[in-house]
Amino acid sequence: MREPTGFIGWVTRPFRRSGPVIPVVRLHGTIAAEARAGRLNIETVAPLLDRAFRMGGDTVAIIVNSPGGSPVQSRLIAKRIRDLAAEHEKHVLVFVEDAAASGGYFIATAGDEIIADPSSIVGSIGVIFAGFGFPEALAKLGVERRVHTSGKNKSTMDPFLPEKAEDVERIKTLESDIHQVFIDWVKSRRAGKFTAPDDELFTGEFWSGGRGLQLGLVDALGDLHQTLRDRFGDRVRTRLIEPKRGLFQLPRIGIAAGVVAAVEDRALWSRFGL
């Protein structure tokens, strides 16, 4: 049937049936328990996910752009996505932009499908513990440091004391435990999709989205808008789920603390050349 044109077409256009509306949640930033701009955690992300999954339709889209961070917050966010998907019977599409690495990939695997830009960074399935050591700094400054503990291991990895082999061994054991949680989650979410052995996939190495497709880390290459048009038609619309005004009143932090946090975030992104 021929569509009306001219004045009649202009008047009737708003009343025509429109396409489906897909809620979109954008998860951008490093992952950390502390709530501040440019960071993700369950406290700030959960309200957005709740609103997205309560919308009509059977699909929720999530954009992930994160170099990782806290393994605990990564797991909490990923689990919340799966819990909501089961509760509301929704299909979850995850779209990777610059990076879904380490904790970012942990969250991405909460999707039923992962669609990545071919030049994005994916993977980095590992755990890292990093810090600094200043065992001689105080002596050179003529400063005496006094530390009193109850429990011989309470000062493990004290940056102002020489590193001890037993401390390193404890840290490595802790890292191994956390790494296994990561591996178990990824295996459960990507069962039957990997094309490479564990000793290649779970070393902490990362790959481009294109290579990630070959390894089974992602399901397809593409971007949000083209993928949704291909699946739902040209009339598909997206609705970005954003924080409500005044919802996240981030606490004020001192200048020094803010600088340190910014440096930490920058270091996480820089690991992947981003």
Summary of the structure (lengths in Angstrom):
residues: 274
radius of gyration: 23.1
end to end distance: 51.3
largest distance: 88.9
contacts: 785
relative contact order: 0.17
helix: 41%
strand: 18%
